[in-house]
Amino acid sequence: MLKKKLLVEHLSFAYHSKQILSNVSIRAYAGQIVSLIGPNGSGKSTLLRCMCRLLPIGQSVVSLDDVPLEYFSCRELSQKIAFLPQAQDSMPSLTVEEFVMLGRAPYHRSGWIACQEDKEKTDWAIDYMRLQHLRNRYVENLSGGERQRVRIAMTLAQNTQYILLDEPLTYMDMKHQQELLETICDLRDTFGKTIIAVFHDINHALEVSDWIYLLKNGALIASGDCNSVITEEMLHTVYEVRTHVCNMPCCKRNVVIPASIEKRAGVYKER
């Protein structure tokens, strides 16, 4: 029996004449957390959009459970893959409950009459993201961090096996960042979800990832487990900064710490 997976094989993508992705191949198996990291402009967000067919791709380049994406209708694909883009500044004039229920749209062919399952999935997502006290508040009146949690709840209400998250920790303070990282792990461990996430902070990726893909300038530079990909040499090659990768017994994992650098008379010296 073939193991369920989201597979990208030799994907290249360009906006007009500008090449964004070049021959990128990745895979994410069921019940796995896969992180995409790399400098700004490395193609991470574009890759996520290609993986859920929001951008045009060649035939049989991306497959879901060994079925090419082009074989799925938009509705069918939305029942299998949920995508949360980077946070948007403008939000609709809806209550939190109404906004979260938008995640149920792929299960409606026409019109909008919420069924019992819609209500149950919406209630579960609101409770799971600890938003009960905000249920009747208008989303546009919430803080940036609260809005982001509401957007994630909407994604969870969609009830898909595969969840694509583009910088999900945006606008969140340290407490809510940690809670969301724990939520991502729980979605894998308790519900068997497959999470593919873009992380801006490498330490966030180190905390939750089963597998990491490192990109630069649209090309895949390295892939593997956290310890094999996140090294001082690799980070210097890709990000062009000096770092220390320290093993922290209290965290039971490695932590990336930027090297302290001062500039004097045009010469950089590490302290």
Phi, psi and omega in degrees: 000127182287138179282136181296141181197157169254120191238131174242127183234114174054052181275129171234144182212141180222142169266108184056244182262000183265117180283125181255317179232140182228107172055050182266131176232126176217164175213149177226120181271160179303136178074029182237148170254117181245131181249141172250121179229164180153167181297164174303138179082014181273356176100011184296311181294321177298320179299315178301317182294325176292326184289342176242017173065027172282342174240149183292133180229162177289163181293139176062019177278323178239132179228152180238116183052043177070016175245123179304143184301328184293348179279347181265142169287165179302319180295315179297318182293324180289344174274353181246326183233126173253139181233125175250107180287176176301149186303140177257144181289320182271138180230148181289159179278074179230154172286166179302316180298316180295320181293315181297324181293343176300337177296345180271000184305321182297347183262009180240129180280323180200155180068187179209094173234111185292128177267178182298322179294321176302314181295320181293316180293323178294313179300317180298315182296320178296315178295317184297324179268011175057050183244015185304319184287350180251004189310317186260007177278150176282134185301323183296342181264002182271164175288167180302317180294321178294319178300319181295321177295324177294319179296322178292321177299320177299319179297320180290327178296339179292337171059056180253159175287322184250131181234121179254124184237123180257102182051063186291344183271006180303136176073000182268143174282177187301319181299311184285334172298314181295320179297321180290322176299320177294323178297316179301317178295321180292324177299324176286309190287321184268323187248358177068021181289154174255119183247127172240116189230142170269126178242134176279322180267119183298326181296329175294318177297318179298328185287330190238346195280141166271331182209145182232137171246129182249122183243153172208131179052038176081003181244149176280119183267321182201155174210151180155193177285173187302314186291330182278332183268317186270088176238161180299320181295316182293319180294324177292321179296317187273315185264347179062036174225155177273135179223164170246127173258106188250136174277121183250104181304326182293332179265343184060035178196172176280154177227137179265126180236124178298138176292143180279121185233138174235149183251121179225124178054037177078008181243130178272131179233133176275134177271000000 
